[in-house]
Amino acid sequence: MGRIAVIGAGMGAMAAAARLAVAGHRVAVYERTETYGGAVGRFERDGFGFDTGPGLLTLPAVYRDLFIKTGKQPLEECVELVQVDPSSRHVFADGTEVSLPNASRAGVVAALDEALGAGAGARWGDFLVRAREAWDRTRRPLLEEPLWPNWSVLAEREPYPAVPHKRLLRTRRATTLAEIGAWELRDPRLAALLDGYALAYGVDPGTAPASAAVLPYMEHAFGTWYVQGGIRELARALYERCLARKVEFVFGAEVTGVLEKDGRAAGVELADGTVTEADTVVGAGPWRLRGLVPGRELYGAKDLGPGAEDLHPGRVVVCLALRGGREPDAVHRTVVHAPAAADELSLFGPGRTPERPTVRVDRPDDPVLRPDAEHESVVLTATVPSGTGYDWTAPGAADAFADRMVAAAERAVPGLRERTLWREVRTPVHTERETGAEGGAVPPPSLASAEGTLHPSNCTAIPGLFTAGGWSHPGGGLAHAGMSGALVAGLVVEGPEFRGSQ
């Protein structure tokens, strides 16, 4: 079979590498840093451990399928999956709190009715029914199939069945998540709940298409899972699966060019001048490939990707080493919602961050991540402008924003500052250094809409050159990255006629 060069060792790239190796190809992965996993990182100090990327896993079926099809050991024999229950606790601006059970629509409806008042749960439940319809309409073309060449399959109609709403003597339908919150949910707390799901995926609720309703639906329908030892353990297991399938990894190897011969990809050139020939090249992201194949149009009219003109979101992560043990009844994830949606929406504009951000507080009950039972590791995460929209290197900028995050988190964990032994603040600057993404941006998932909020296809205009990972179809997120690897493997093995798993 053929020789395949993979650029980068992120989750999507490793998912593709493992599948291609099982298909009989000789696969070599070239990673410019000294480790694997991409955005799925780990920070360790003094016996404390912290996930610096995703903290929870949705759609574990993506990785179950990957491990079944690349070896005899299923996913659950390689990592310990724990279903998180409640899936999340929410603290709203008015002080109202609610804990939502995992993967139970009826339980969520009852919890919201009890916490927010009669009728709130029914409105959220009805919204989830409509979100399911959007999911059913888009799941296969958006997630399980390669992107069609004309990109029109997702633009035939708005997949979210919005409820007619009368406003100013006109009947209108919601076209954005923010409008769903205002017109269909009709409660600022339910609107904040919806916004929180979008922000967790790096999506602006004010501009996200209504079809972004699939994001909360995925968590409610398929559950929320934690990997014991931290999500980094999933990256380790995938790396080890690649090694077992004879995938070669070369770390500290920056790819500086993609070779072409007779009009198709023919290998890669490294920063040290080494040239490696290959029959197929799998790249880490369209935005990066532009620099590796200068002067070439990769996607024609749909040549998308982050650039100076785009303000993609990033994340600030605050790792807190705490004295004192975790309370037995502590919730794994709490979302502390911003007081006003308008302030949150401003984070995607240039030059400023929200004064009171929405903050996700992760408190895993995991002895691996703490030195002993008398200490606790906590991770705070907020969605913010990337380095293309805000100068995170300015003196005091990172610490000032981290202070605001900690202040917000204290609404969920009283006494947080007094318990803090030390903290590590990580901004989009760290993300850029570790993943290479311009400005430290984090890719959002692809979303269907009348216009199409999509990432470029896994195929390119150069035969033999493919892309996998969050900046390619079907976009960002752990599950989406795994899907991109499956799509690339199918396209390489079966050719352009591949239409996804049946």
C-alpha positions as CSV (number, residue, x, y, z in Angstrom):
1,M,0.0,0.0,0.0
2,G,1.0,3.6,-0.1
3,R,3.2,5.9,2.0
4,I,1.3,8.5,3.9
5,A,2.8,11.6,5.6
6,V,0.6,13.2,8.3
7,I,1.3,16.8,9.4
8,G,0.6,17.2,13.1
9,A,-0.3,14.8,15.9
10,G,-3.7,16.3,16.9
11,M,-6.7,14.1,17.6
12,G,-8.1,14.3,14.1
13,A,-4.7,13.6,12.5
14,M,-4.1,10.6,14.8
15,A,-7.6,9.3,14.2
16,A,-6.8,9.4,10.5
17,A,-3.4,7.8,11.0
18,A,-4.7,4.9,13.0
19,R,-7.4,4.1,10.4
20,L,-5.0,4.4,7.5
21,A,-2.5,2.2,9.1
22,V,-5.1,-0.5,9.7
23,A,-5.9,-0.3,6.0
24,G,-2.3,-1.3,5.2
25,H,-0.6,2.0,4.6
26,R,2.8,3.0,5.9
27,V,2.0,6.1,8.0
28,A,4.5,8.7,9.4
29,V,3.3,11.6,11.6
30,Y,5.4,14.8,11.8
31,E,4.7,16.9,14.8
32,R,6.5,20.2,15.4
33,T,6.2,20.0,19.2
34,E,7.5,17.3,21.5
35,T,4.2,15.7,22.2
36,Y,0.9,14.5,20.8
37,G,-2.7,15.5,21.3
38,G,-2.8,19.0,19.9
39,A,-5.3,21.1,21.9
40,V,-5.9,18.1,24.3
41,G,-3.2,19.2,26.7
42,R,-2.1,18.6,30.3
43,F,-0.4,20.9,32.8
44,E,1.2,19.4,35.8
45,R,3.0,20.8,38.9
46,D,3.5,19.8,42.5
47,G,1.4,16.7,42.2
48,F,-1.6,18.5,40.6
49,G,-2.8,17.8,37.1
50,F,-5.1,19.8,34.8
51,D,-6.7,19.3,31.5
52,T,-6.0,22.5,29.5
53,G,-8.2,21.7,26.6
54,P,-11.6,19.9,26.5
55,G,-12.7,18.7,30.0
56,L,-15.5,16.5,29.0
57,L,-16.5,14.2,26.1
58,T,-19.7,14.1,24.1
59,L,-20.6,11.5,21.5
60,P,-18.2,8.9,22.8
61,A,-19.5,6.6,20.0
62,V,-17.1,8.4,17.7
63,Y,-14.1,7.0,19.6
64,R,-15.8,3.7,20.3
65,D,-16.0,3.2,16.6
66,L,-12.4,4.3,16.1
67,F,-11.0,1.8,18.6
68,I,-13.2,-1.1,17.4
69,K,-12.1,-0.6,13.8
70,T,-8.4,-0.1,14.6
71,G,-7.7,-3.0,17.0
72,K,-9.0,-5.8,19.2
73,Q,-9.3,-3.6,22.4
74,P,-12.4,-1.5,22.6
75,L,-12.3,2.0,24.0
76,E,-13.5,1.0,27.5
77,E,-10.5,-1.3,27.8
78,C,-8.1,1.5,27.0
79,V,-9.6,4.3,29.2
80,E,-12.2,4.4,31.9
81,L,-15.3,6.4,30.8
82,V,-17.5,7.9,33.6
83,Q,-20.9,9.4,32.8
84,V,-21.1,12.7,34.6
85,D,-24.3,13.1,36.6
86,P,-25.5,15.8,37.0
87,S,-24.2,16.7,33.6
88,S,-23.9,20.4,34.7
89,R,-25.0,22.8,37.4
90,H,-25.9,26.3,36.3
91,V,-25.7,29.5,38.4
92,F,-27.6,32.4,36.8
93,A,-27.1,36.2,37.2
94,D,-30.1,36.5,39.5
95,G,-28.8,33.8,41.9
96,T,-31.0,31.0,40.6
97,E,-29.3,27.6,40.4
98,V,-30.3,24.4,38.7
99,S,-28.5,21.0,38.2
100,L,-29.4,19.2,35.1
101,P,-29.4,15.4,35.0
102,N,-27.4,13.6,32.4
103,A,-29.1,12.4,29.2
104,S,-32.6,12.7,30.6
105,R,-35.0,15.0,28.8
106,A,-37.8,14.4,31.4
107,G,-35.3,15.0,34.2
108,V,-34.1,18.2,32.7
109,V,-37.7,19.5,32.2
110,A,-38.6,18.7,35.8
111,A,-35.4,20.3,37.2
112,L,-36.0,23.5,35.2
113,D,-39.6,23.7,36.3
114,E,-38.6,23.4,39.9
115,A,-35.8,25.9,39.7
116,L,-37.1,28.5,37.3
117,G,-40.9,28.1,37.6
118,A,-43.7,26.2,36.0
119,G,-43.5,26.3,32.2
120,A,-39.8,26.8,31.9
121,G,-39.0,23.1,31.6
122,A,-41.7,22.7,29.0
123,R,-40.3,25.5,26.9
124,W,-36.8,24.0,27.1
125,G,-38.2,20.5,26.3
126,D,-40.1,21.8,23.3
127,F,-36.9,23.5,22.1
128,L,-35.0,20.2,22.4
129,V,-37.7,18.5,20.2
130,R,-37.1,21.1,17.5
131,A,-33.3,20.8,18.0
132,R,-33.6,17.0,17.5
133,E,-35.3,17.7,14.1
134,A,-32.4,19.9,13.2
135,W,-30.0,17.1,14.3
136,D,-31.9,14.5,12.2
137,R,-31.7,16.8,9.1
138,T,-28.1,17.6,9.4
139,R,-26.3,14.7,11.1
140,R,-25.4,12.7,8.1
141,P,-24.5,15.4,5.6
142,L,-22.8,17.6,8.2
143,L,-21.0,15.0,10.3
144,E,-20.9,11.6,8.6
145,E,-20.3,12.4,4.9
146,P,-17.5,14.3,3.1
147,L,-18.6,17.8,2.2
148,W,-20.2,17.8,-1.2
149,P,-18.2,19.6,-3.9
150,N,-20.9,22.2,-4.5
151,W,-21.6,22.7,-0.7
152,S,-25.3,23.2,-1.5
153,V,-26.7,20.1,0.4
154,L,-26.8,22.1,3.6
155,A,-28.2,25.3,2.2
156,E,-31.5,24.1,0.8
157,R,-33.4,25.2,3.8
158,E,-32.9,26.3,7.4
159,P,-32.7,23.0,9.3
160,Y,-34.0,24.3,12.6
161,P,-37.9,24.4,12.6
162,A,-38.3,27.8,14.3
163,V,-41.6,28.7,15.8
164,P,-43.5,31.7,14.2
165,H,-43.2,34.8,16.3
166,K,-45.2,38.0,15.9
167,R,-43.2,41.1,16.3
168,L,-44.1,44.7,15.3
169,L,-47.1,43.4,13.3
170,R,-44.8,41.0,11.4
171,T,-44.5,37.2,11.7
172,R,-40.9,36.2,12.0
173,R,-38.9,33.1,12.7
174,A,-35.7,32.8,14.7
175,T,-32.6,32.6,12.6
176,T,-30.0,32.8,15.3
177,L,-29.5,31.3,18.8
178,A,-30.0,34.6,20.4
179,E,-33.4,35.0,18.7
180,I,-34.4,31.5,19.8
181,G,-33.6,32.5,23.4
182,A,-35.6,35.7,23.1
183,W,-38.6,34.5,21.1
184,E,-39.0,30.9,21.9
185,L,-37.5,30.3,25.4
186,R,-38.8,33.7,26.7
187,D,-36.8,33.6,29.9
188,P,-33.4,35.3,30.3
189,R,-32.1,32.3,32.3
190,L,-33.1,29.8,29.6
191,A,-31.5,32.1,27.1
192,A,-28.3,32.2,29.2
193,L,-28.4,28.4,29.4
194,L,-28.6,28.2,25.6
195,D,-25.8,30.8,25.2
196,G,-23.6,28.8,27.5
197,Y,-23.7,25.8,25.3
198,A,-22.7,27.9,22.3
199,L,-19.8,29.6,24.2
200,A,-18.5,26.2,25.3
201,Y,-18.0,25.4,21.6
202,G,-16.5,28.8,20.8
203,V,-19.6,30.0,19.0
204,D,-21.1,33.5,19.3
205,P,-24.8,33.2,20.2
206,G,-25.6,36.5,18.6
207,T,-24.5,35.4,15.2
208,A,-24.7,31.6,15.4
209,P,-27.4,30.1,13.1
210,A,-30.5,28.6,14.7
211,S,-29.2,25.2,13.7
212,A,-26.6,25.6,16.5
213,A,-29.4,24.2,18.6
214,V,-27.8,20.8,17.9
215,L,-25.0,21.6,20.4
216,P,-27.2,21.4,23.5
217,Y,-29.1,18.6,21.9
218,M,-26.0,16.4,21.5
219,E,-25.3,16.7,25.3
220,H,-28.9,16.1,26.3
221,A,-29.3,13.1,24.0
222,F,-26.0,11.3,24.1
223,G,-24.8,12.3,27.6
224,T,-21.6,13.9,29.0
225,W,-18.6,11.8,29.8
226,Y,-15.4,12.1,31.7
227,V,-12.3,10.1,31.1
228,Q,-10.8,9.0,34.4
229,G,-7.3,10.5,34.7
230,G,-8.4,13.4,32.5
231,I,-9.2,13.8,28.9
232,R,-5.5,13.7,28.1
233,E,-5.8,10.0,28.8
234,L,-7.9,9.7,25.6
235,A,-5.1,11.3,23.6
236,R,-2.6,8.9,25.2
237,A,-4.8,5.9,24.3
238,L,-5.1,7.1,20.7
239,Y,-1.4,7.6,20.5
240,E,-0.7,4.2,21.8
241,R,-3.2,2.7,19.4
242,C,-1.3,4.4,16.6
243,L,1.9,2.9,17.8
244,A,0.3,-0.5,18.0
245,R,-0.7,-0.1,14.4
246,K,3.0,0.7,13.4
247,V,2.4,4.4,12.9
248,E,5.8,6.2,13.1
249,F,5.9,9.5,15.0
250,V,8.6,12.1,14.5
251,F,8.5,14.8,17.2
252,G,10.2,18.2,16.9
253,A,9.8,18.0,13.2
254,E,8.2,21.1,11.7
255,V,6.9,20.7,8.2
256,T,7.7,23.7,6.1
257,G,6.5,22.6,2.7
258,V,4.4,20.1,0.8
259,L,6.1,18.6,-2.2
260,E,4.3,18.3,-5.5
261,K,5.1,16.1,-8.5
262,D,3.1,15.7,-11.7
263,G,0.3,17.9,-10.2
264,R,-0.2,15.9,-7.0
265,A,1.1,15.8,-3.4
266,A,4.3,13.9,-3.3
267,G,5.7,14.3,0.3
268,V,6.9,16.9,2.8
269,E,9.9,19.0,3.5
270,L,11.0,19.6,7.1
271,A,12.6,22.7,8.7
272,D,15.9,21.0,8.9
273,G,15.9,20.4,5.1
274,T,14.9,16.8,5.3
275,V,12.7,15.7,2.4
276,T,10.4,12.7,2.8
277,E,8.5,11.3,-0.2
278,A,4.9,10.1,0.2
279,D,2.0,9.0,-2.0
280,T,-0.5,11.0,0.1
281,V,-0.2,13.9,2.5
282,V,-2.7,14.6,5.3
283,G,-2.5,18.2,6.6
284,A,-3.5,19.7,9.9
285,G,-5.5,22.6,8.7
286,P,-6.4,24.6,5.6
287,W,-5.0,27.8,7.1
288,R,-1.7,26.2,7.7
289,L,-1.5,24.4,4.3
290,R,-1.6,27.8,2.5
291,G,1.8,28.5,3.8
292,L,3.0,25.0,2.9
293,V,1.8,25.2,-0.7
294,P,2.2,28.9,-1.5
295,G,0.5,30.3,-4.6
296,R,-1.9,27.5,-4.9
297,E,-5.7,27.7,-4.5
298,L,-6.8,24.9,-2.3
299,Y,-10.6,25.2,-2.3
300,G,-11.6,27.7,-4.9
301,A,-14.5,30.0,-3.9
302,K,-14.7,28.2,-0.6
303,D,-11.1,28.7,0.4
304,L,-11.9,29.4,4.0
305,G,-9.9,29.5,7.2
306,P,-8.8,32.0,9.9
307,G,-7.0,35.1,8.8
308,A,-6.4,38.6,10.0
309,E,-9.8,39.6,8.8
310,D,-11.5,36.9,11.0
311,L,-11.8,37.1,14.7
312,H,-12.1,33.5,15.8
313,P,-12.6,32.9,19.5
314,G,-10.0,31.5,21.9
315,R,-10.0,30.4,25.5
316,V,-8.5,31.4,28.8
317,V,-7.9,28.5,31.1
318,V,-7.1,29.1,34.8
319,C,-5.6,26.1,36.6
320,L,-6.1,26.4,40.4
321,A,-4.2,24.3,42.9
322,L,-6.4,24.3,46.1
323,R,-5.8,23.4,49.7
324,G,-8.6,21.5,51.2
325,G,-10.4,18.4,49.8
326,R,-13.3,18.4,47.3
327,E,-16.7,18.1,49.0
328,P,-18.3,14.8,48.5
329,D,-21.4,16.3,46.8
330,A,-19.5,18.7,44.6
331,V,-20.7,18.8,40.9
332,H,-18.1,18.0,38.2
333,R,-19.1,21.0,36.0
334,T,-20.7,24.3,37.0
335,V,-21.4,27.1,34.5
336,V,-21.5,30.5,36.1
337,H,-23.5,32.7,33.6
338,A,-22.7,36.3,32.8
339,P,-25.2,38.9,34.1
340,A,-26.1,40.1,30.6
341,A,-26.0,38.4,27.2
342,A,-25.1,41.7,25.6
343,D,-21.8,41.9,27.4
344,E,-21.0,38.3,26.5
345,L,-21.6,39.0,22.8
346,S,-19.0,41.8,22.8
347,L,-16.2,39.3,23.3
348,F,-16.1,38.6,19.6
349,G,-15.4,42.3,18.8
350,P,-11.9,43.6,18.6
351,G,-9.9,44.9,21.6
352,R,-11.9,44.0,24.7
353,T,-13.0,41.1,26.8
354,P,-16.3,40.9,28.8
355,E,-16.1,42.4,32.3
356,R,-18.1,39.5,33.8
357,P,-17.6,36.5,31.6
358,T,-19.4,33.2,31.5
359,V,-17.1,30.8,33.3
360,R,-17.1,27.0,33.2
361,V,-15.8,25.4,36.5
362,D,-14.5,21.9,36.3
363,R,-14.0,20.0,39.6
364,P,-13.3,16.4,38.6
365,D,-13.4,13.8,41.4
366,D,-10.2,12.2,40.2
367,P,-7.3,11.2,42.6
368,V,-4.9,11.2,39.7
369,L,-5.1,15.0,39.4
370,R,-4.3,15.9,43.0
371,P,-1.5,15.1,45.3
372,D,-3.8,13.7,48.1
373,A,-7.3,13.9,49.4
374,E,-6.5,17.2,51.3
375,H,-6.1,19.1,48.0
376,E,-8.1,19.7,44.9
377,S,-7.4,20.7,41.3
378,V,-9.9,23.0,39.6
379,V,-10.0,24.3,36.0
380,L,-11.8,27.5,35.0
381,T,-12.5,28.2,31.3
382,A,-13.9,31.2,29.5
383,T,-14.4,31.9,25.8
384,V,-12.5,35.1,24.7
385,P,-11.2,36.9,21.7
386,S,-8.1,35.1,20.2
387,G,-4.8,36.9,19.7
388,T,-6.2,38.4,16.4
389,G,-8.6,40.5,18.4
390,Y,-7.0,41.2,21.8
391,D,-3.4,41.6,23.0
392,W,-3.0,38.9,25.6
393,T,0.7,39.7,26.0
394,A,0.0,43.2,27.3
395,P,1.3,43.7,30.9
396,G,-1.3,42.5,33.4
397,A,-3.9,41.6,30.7
398,A,-4.0,37.8,31.4
399,D,-3.9,38.1,35.2
400,A,-6.6,40.8,35.2
401,F,-9.0,38.6,33.2
402,A,-8.1,35.6,35.4
403,D,-9.1,37.6,38.5
404,R,-12.5,38.3,36.9
405,M,-12.9,34.6,36.1
406,V,-12.0,33.6,39.7
407,A,-14.5,36.2,41.1
408,A,-17.2,34.7,38.9
409,A,-16.3,31.2,39.9
410,E,-16.6,32.0,43.6
411,R,-20.4,32.2,43.0
412,A,-20.1,28.5,42.5
413,V,-17.2,27.7,44.9
414,P,-17.3,30.0,47.9
415,G,-13.8,30.7,49.4
416,L,-12.0,29.8,46.2
417,R,-9.4,32.6,46.5
418,E,-8.6,31.7,50.2
419,R,-8.0,28.1,49.2
420,T,-5.7,28.8,46.3
421,L,-2.1,27.7,46.7
422,W,-1.1,28.9,43.3
423,R,-2.6,29.2,39.8
424,E,-1.5,28.9,36.2
425,V,-3.1,31.2,33.6
426,R,-3.2,30.1,30.0
427,T,-4.3,32.3,27.2
428,P,-4.6,32.1,23.4
429,V,-0.9,32.8,23.4
430,H,-0.3,29.3,24.9
431,T,-2.8,27.8,22.4
432,E,-0.9,29.3,19.5
433,R,2.4,28.0,20.8
434,E,1.1,24.5,21.3
435,T,-1.2,24.0,18.3
436,G,0.1,26.5,15.8
437,A,-3.4,28.0,15.3
438,E,-3.2,31.6,14.3
439,G,-3.8,33.9,17.3
440,G,-4.5,30.9,19.5
441,A,-8.0,30.5,18.0
442,V,-10.1,27.5,18.8
443,P,-12.1,26.1,15.9
444,P,-15.9,26.0,16.3
445,P,-17.9,23.1,14.9
446,S,-19.4,23.3,11.4
447,L,-23.0,24.4,11.5
448,A,-25.7,24.2,8.9
449,S,-27.7,27.2,7.9
450,A,-29.2,28.9,4.8
451,E,-25.7,30.5,4.2
452,G,-23.7,27.6,5.7
453,T,-21.3,28.1,8.6
454,L,-18.8,25.4,7.4
455,H,-15.2,24.5,7.4
456,P,-13.3,23.6,4.2
457,S,-13.6,20.1,2.7
458,N,-11.3,17.3,3.7
459,C,-10.3,17.1,0.1
460,T,-8.3,19.9,-1.6
461,A,-7.7,21.0,-5.2
462,I,-4.3,19.2,-5.1
463,P,-4.8,15.4,-5.7
464,G,-3.3,13.4,-2.8
465,L,-3.6,16.3,-0.3
466,F,-6.2,16.0,2.4
467,T,-6.9,17.8,5.7
468,A,-8.1,16.5,9.1
469,G,-8.7,18.2,12.4
470,G,-10.8,21.0,13.8
471,W,-10.2,23.5,11.0
472,S,-11.5,21.1,8.4
473,H,-14.9,19.5,7.9
474,P,-16.8,18.9,10.2
475,G,-15.1,21.4,12.5
476,G,-13.9,21.7,16.1
477,G,-14.6,19.6,19.1
478,L,-13.3,16.2,20.2
479,A,-16.1,14.2,18.5
480,H,-15.8,16.3,15.3
481,A,-12.0,15.8,15.2
482,G,-12.6,12.0,15.4
483,M,-15.1,12.2,12.6
484,S,-12.7,14.2,10.4
485,G,-10.2,11.4,10.8
486,A,-12.7,8.8,9.7
487,L,-13.7,10.9,6.6
488,V,-10.1,11.4,5.5
489,A,-9.3,7.7,5.9
490,G,-12.4,6.8,3.8
491,L,-11.5,9.3,1.1
492,V,-7.9,8.0,0.9
493,V,-8.9,4.3,0.9
494,E,-12.0,4.4,-1.2
495,G,-11.5,7.5,-3.3
496,P,-13.7,10.5,-4.1
497,E,-16.8,8.2,-4.4
498,F,-16.6,7.6,-0.6
499,R,-19.9,8.8,1.0
500,G,-19.3,8.0,4.7
501,S,-20.0,5.0,6.8
502,Q,-23.3,3.3,6.2
